[in-house]
Amino acid sequence: MERRVRLWIAITLATLMSGSAANALTLAQSRAQIAALNADILTHDSATETLRRWCAARHLADPPEILAERAPGPDKPADAEVRRLLHAAPSEPIRYRRVALACGAHVLSNADNWYRPSRLTAAMNAELGATDHPFGLVVKPLGFHRVTLSAKVLVLPGDRFIPADVIRHEAVLETPDGEPFSLVVETYTSHVLDGE
């Protein structure tokens, strides 16, 4: 009887250890994928296009398009810091848009966006006000580039689980001549790990 108990304990421990190893491997793989997405966003001007490619590679939706779902909540007026970053005069209108960027049923990012409508065309402003098209897609004809102000991976080294939010970026979008027209704060969710 004692031998059977020892054998059962040994099998149980081996099972638990293999499960822990599998979980650690999954956590390590998740961290690697988060780091890869972070690097991809940092090396490209359009977060929307980066997410579209990510969505396609992971087969999250067919077709792999990104939609900007309006997020409910109060308007966030541009404060002095937002105006400074956008080089906006105190009286210049600044619009605010909060969206969830989704690929199919997967919300990949929540984004706060303050932008100068005077730097966009009338057609762009109308499209942003009336559609679920992502900001980056709408303003693509401006040939903008992205200046990252901060980028932070939110998964800490000691974390045993992947949190709901995994990456946060703050960036200014500028026209080719260096004129800032948009400030974005993007929070990427753990749903970026969905799919293959």
Residue pairs with C-beta under 8 A, 6 or more apart in sequence:
27 160
27 161
27 162
30 155
30 162
30 193
31 155
33 192
33 193
34 153
34 155
34 162
34 166
34 167
34 192
34 193
35 153
37 50
37 54
37 167
37 188
37 192
38 151
38 153
38 167
40 50
40 53
40 54
41 47
41 50
41 151
41 167
41 169
41 186
41 188
42 148
42 151
42 169
44 50
44 146
45 144
45 145
45 146
45 173
46 136
46 137
46 140
46 146
47 101
47 109
47 111
47 136
47 146
47 169
47 171
47 184
47 186
48 66
48 101
48 134
48 135
48 136
48 137
49 136
49 137
51 66
51 101
51 103
51 108
51 109
52 64
52 65
52 66
52 103
54 103
54 108
54 192
55 61
55 64
55 65
55 66
55 103
55 104
55 106
55 108
55 195
56 64
57 196
58 194
58 195
58 196
59 195
59 196
60 103
60 104
60 106
60 194
60 195
61 103
61 104
61 105
61 106
64 103
65 103
66 101
66 102
66 103
66 108
66 134
66 137
67 101
67 102
67 103
67 132
67 133
67 134
68 99
68 100
68 101
68 111
68 132
68 133
68 134
68 135
69 99
69 100
69 101
69 102
69 107
69 132
70 97
70 98
70 99
70 132
71 98
71 99
71 100
71 110
73 98
75 96
76 96
76 98
76 112
76 114
77 94
77 96
78 86
78 88
78 94
78 96
78 114
82 88
82 94
82 114
82 183
83 89
83 90
83 92
83 94
85 149
85 172
85 180
85 183
86 94
86 114
86 115
86 116
86 172
86 180
86 181
86 182
86 183
87 179
87 180
88 94
88 116
92 116
92 118
93 116
93 117
93 118
94 114
94 115
94 116
95 114
95 115
95 116
95 117
95 128
96 112
96 113
96 114
97 112
97 113
97 115
97 128
97 135
98 110
98 111
98 112
98 113
99 110
99 111
99 113
99 132
99 134
99 135
100 107
100 109
100 110
100 111
101 107
101 108
101 109
101 110
101 111
101 134
102 108
106 191
106 194
106 195
107 189
107 191
108 188
108 189
108 191
108 192
109 186
109 187
109 188
109 189
109 192
110 186
110 187
110 189
111 135
111 184
111 185
111 186
111 187
112 184
112 185
113 135
113 182
113 183
113 184
113 185
114 182
114 183
115 135
115 181
115 182
115 183
116 180
116 181
116 182
117 125
119 142
119 175
119 179
119 181
120 128
120 139
120 142
120 181
121 141
124 138
124 139
124 141
127 133
127 138
128 135
128 138
131 138
135 182
135 184
136 173
139 173
139 181
139 182
142 175
142 176
142 181
143 175
143 176
144 173
144 174
144 175
144 176
144 181
144 182
145 173
145 174
145 176
146 171
146 172
146 173
146 174
147 171
147 172
147 173
147 174
147 180
148 169
148 170
148 171
149 170
149 171
149 172
150 168
150 169
150 170
151 167
151 168
151 169
151 170
152 167
152 168
152 169
153 166
153 167
154 163
154 165
154 166
154 167
154 168
155 162
155 163
155 166
162 190
162 193
163 190
164 189
164 190
165 187
165 188
165 189
165 190
166 188
166 189
166 190
166 192
166 193
167 186
167 187
167 188
167 192
168 185
168 186
168 187
168 188
169 184
169 185
169 186
169 188
170 183
170 184
170 185
170 186
171 183
171 184
171 186
172 180
172 182
172 183
172 184
173 180
173 181
173 182
173 183
173 184
174 180
174 181
175 181
